[in-house]
Amino acid sequence: MATEQLDKPHVDPNVLDALQEVMEDEYPLLLDTFLSDSQARLSELHEARDPLALGHAAHSFKGSSSNMGAVQLAELCRELEERARQSALAGVEDLISRIDREFATVYKLYSDERQRFTG
């Protein structure tokens, strides 16, 4: 699965184009909302103390990431959600660290995208 992810972009530009077309003037607000909500969702992942809470947080983060075209982030969250569902939590810290790293990349990309609409 990790090899498969190397072939995927961090962000699907077609999704961003479609969102920009649909949202028009509200597109920058959508980007802002995604960035702030994602930080809250990431905190929920780190604070989850049981498989149910972890699965819920991963599911929520997966959905928003997918809707915004954050392909690799959504896939990592899907994997975490599945592991939580199966209560297979051994080594889950590594997966959460991968989500942290991918979110850092995505955050930068979306922040750069947001900067196109400043001014």
HUDA-V500710 format. One record per run of one state. SS is the DSSP state (H for helix, E for strand, L for the rest). FROM is the first residue (numbers start at 1). TO is the last residue. If there is no record, write none. Layout:
SS,FROM,TO
SS,FROM,TO
This chain:
L,1,1
H,2,6
L,7,12
H,13,47
L,48,50
H,51,67
L,68,70
H,71,85
L,86,91
H,92,115
L,116,119
